[in-house]
């Protein structure tokens, strides 16, 4: 056999291809192997820390066909971001092989954890298959990835499956390039894989007995802690009012909605309307929680307990995405059980989701009657993702986590290696370098030491997977944010850029839309809290912005925020503060007055009159809270956006009955001073409607329309002043489907181009992306100076 030659003497060429993207753990090497052999090409393929490296040799035309098909026909979970080529000497080797993975440093892209694929689902329910009822069935097209990987390249020794030696049959599948499980790192079977164990006060049981006992417990009204892919869930029968209320009380959940898991798509359709886009998401590989709207006139065929999602505009629904979840609902022949389960994060209020068994035994005691666990370790926690589908079929992530992380986002320009730490609520951090950014999974609210520890563990993990070693840090400008304090403490001589909160939101929307910032946009940033340049609490902002800077062009008129966070937790106080600022009397018949005790009202009145502990705020989120209480919808909030979400639910129930919307008073002090939008006329009109006994649903709908009209009015004034005709809608308030859709329709009707989030959350879960790009662009601008 000829071992050394040249293209000229043999008529062959040899190319080295480096394939980058999501190409490890997705069946890419067997795909390459089969493609090369089908074209009668020689060479080899191997995983490398920098991607997948292919050497391919053969006739020039066959090598070109190979390169073309490499990207077009990749496996379903693979994402090929680039293929670089270099020429090599022809070796004359006669076969194509798969080589062992190479070690070293570099960067490749890990796939996210992926829902059970149709092939594995069929095997799970097939009594003739050796993996029948196997709770850990997986292949190269599905199963855990991100939550089990411990290092790169992605091979079994660098996963939490390293402690499970494969049996002879699994090893045969693992090493057979023609098998669907070739180099599927989580591969296992009942003979060699992880084991299920159910623990309760009365003892423990394993395997099928554990599953049967778990299903019986759920059917009998019990609460079960279930170890899943990214951590523990707490589950109970979603139709059992007593069980749901007991779980809510034990978890100190307040009024925060629970997500539910439906046995199948038909069951989901019995809960709420499911359109084509929702069905694709529910049954797709990402398998997020999909927020299904409570459509007026829809009568659910399978009612939920009232305590599942009280006063919520939608129902968060997901389908079983792991084999353990699928088996919890039972296979044909199993005793019937609940068709819908509450499936909420396994943690106590304010703490991170529990992943390890020792912590579960300690922290989930008292929350669950039993624990269904397994012995496959979870490397990092990863909560379920939550999405909402718009009327045009596009998707808005409300929480981007399992199923999406660690997929990178493509940036509109190159950035240096940067870490942006995000905000304190719904914390997500961002690592970015070059034209790629990696958002972390949902970390949680940084109010507890355990959550900050989870932040650091997740940062170490994502740093190891991406190879990004930041030389630049970015954080929120708020002087008391824990995330910003962490960045200051860990800067270690690296530059730290502090980014204004709403500027970061707008930059996040720009990046989400792929805009490079060469042309500014009108950024409408509506949320609950953001530290303003004047020390006030901003949150109802319209800015002319790009990545390098911003100019505040309009905002809600300031009102006092009595007691700071105390007003956030008590919307009735916010309602009284807004009435006081508007010069409207505190009539005793108003719902927000009756919700406050007399001594509470007296203290609040003194605070407002004397300006004690009353920082000014322009927050649109706080205005929604105020109106919610003013209408008697929600007076005390136990979680973020509770009052606003309940108000949205009432407005949606009004249908089209939103004639005669209210109007804000928009004014300016002249010159370059920003416009101010005074809600006083809106509040006065609401009080008048209440006096006329107008239905609360109609008032709530009119208020939403008034806010949308305000956005159009101010954006039109800004366009006349600046010539800018692109509007970006961002900030947590735009998680409100009704408001976002109203703004979109009205702005488009007035000739604006509208930018909305599609890949990252509009709330603080997307904040870090904007921080990273603002910091990177400001650094480049300073260097040019």
Buried (B, 14 or more C-beta within 10 A) or exposed (E): EEEEBEBEEBEBBBBBBBBBBBBBBBBBBBBBBBBBBEBEBBBBBBBBBBBBBBBBBBBEEBBEBBBEBBBEEBBEBBBBBEBEEEEEEBBBBEEBBBBEBEBEEBBBBBBBBBBBBEEBBEBBBEEEBEBBBBBBBBBBBBBBBBBBBBBBBBBBEBBBBBEBEBBEEBEEBBEEBEBBBBBBBBBBBBEBBBBBBBBBEEEBBEBEEBBBBBBEBBBEBBBBBBBBBBBBBBBBBBBBBEBBBBBBEBBEBEBBBBBBBBBBBEBBBBBBBBBEBBBBBBBBBBBBBBBBBBEEEEEEEBEBBEBBBBBBBBBBBBBBBBBBBBBBBBBEEEEEBBBBBBBBBBBBEEBBBBBBBEBBBEBBEEBBBBBBBBBBBBBBBBBBBBBBBBEEEEBBBBBBBBBBBBBBBEBBBEBBBBBBBBBBBBBBBBBBBBBBBBBBBBBBBBBBEBBBEBBEBBBEBBBBBBBBEBBBBBBBBBEEBBBBBBBEEBBEEBBBBBBBBBBBBBBBBBBBBEBBBEEBBBBBBBBBBBBBEEEBBBBBBBBBBBBBBBEBBBBBBBBBBBBBEBBBBBBBBBBBBBBBBBEBEBEEEBBBBEBBEEEBBEBBBEBBEEEEEBBBBBBBBBBBBBBBBBBBBBBBBEBBBBBBBBBBBBBBBBEEEBEEBBBBEBEEEEEEEBBBBBBBBBBBBBBEBBEEEBBBBBBBBBBBBBBBBBBBBBBBBBBEEEEBBBBBBBBBBBBBBBBBBBBBBBBEEBEBEBBBBBBBBBBBBBBBBBBBBBBBBBBBEEEEE
